[in-house]
Amino acid sequence: MKKVIHINQHKIKANIKKDKVDPVITVKTYKSNDYCYEAVIEGPCRVVYSPDKPLSCGARVWIETESEVTCIDDK
């Protein structure tokens, strides 16, 4: 299953503004969005920069993989 991993810059800004530590890494599939502090990719992946065609969330840089991704969501 294809996974798209990106960093949510809006969450980073909100964390700074509100002195919080919410997870900022998003691991997306067609089924779900998982939020985490670390994402471990267990195989091949590719990094994509697409300034002219960003993702629907606005991300212009992301990682794509079919490999297993372990999402670490505790800080």
N, C-alpha and C positions, 0 to 999 in steps of 0.2 A: 504494500500500500504506500502510495506517495505521501511523503511528509514535507511540509514547508516550515522552516524555522526562521524566526526573525526576532529582532529586538524592538520592543514597543517604546519609542522615544517619549510618547505622552505619559506613560507610566513612570519613566525615569524623572521627568520634570515634576510630576505630581508627588513622587517620593521626596524630592528635594524640597518642594514647596511646603508639604505637610509633615516633613521630618518622619517619613514612613520607610518601610523596607518591603513593599509588595513585590512579588516576582515580576520581572520584565521580559523574560524570554517566553515566546509563544511557539508551541509546536502544534501545527495545524494539519488535520487530515480532512477528508470529506465527511467524516463522522463527528469530529470533536476538535475543540481547542483546549490544549493543556498549557498551564502557566507554570513556569519553574524558574529556579535560580541558576540551575546548571542543566545542560542537555549533553548527554554522552552519545555520540553517534558511533555505532558498532560496525561500520563498514564504509563503502564508497559514498561520496556525496559530491555535490558541486555548489559553488558559491556563484550567485547570479546578481549582476548589477544591471538594472533596467530602468534608467531614469525616464524614458519616454512611455513606458508601460508599467507603472507600479502596480502592486497588488491592490485589491479592493480596500484594504486597510490603510493604504498609503505607503507601505514599505517599498523602497527602491533597491534595497539590497537584502538578500535572503539566501538561505541554504536549502537545497532540495536533496532528498534522499529517499531511497526505497529500503534502506537498511533499518535495523532496529534502533530506536532512540529511547534511551532511559532518561526520564525527566525527574530531576531531583528538586522537590518542592518544599523542602524544609530548610530553614536557615539556622 
